[in-house]
Amino acid sequence: MSKILLEASVPGIAKTYEFAADSVMTVGNVKKEMIKQISTVENMTIFPDPDKVLFCSIDMNGLLQDNETLGSIGVKSGGKIMLI
């Protein structure tokens, strides 16, 4: 298990955030944590339906599935993620 540092952009509010995650975490868990932390920082609900948020890898040019682990799909530290 190793730490992965990610840059997450949220085009809906034109902001970018930095997150740390473990390589063994699933995309779904990372997505939930990001949504929770962003909503806390911004003090508002950014995503009305978190289950419909897409977790996109800018580096890998595609959507990541909730059941995949970050390490198994090749997400690396410094990776750029977009939540839409």
Summary of the structure (lengths in Angstrom):
residues: 84
radius of gyration: 11.7
end to end distance: 27.5
largest distance: 33.2
contacts: 236
relative contact order: 0.31
helix: 23%
strand: 33%
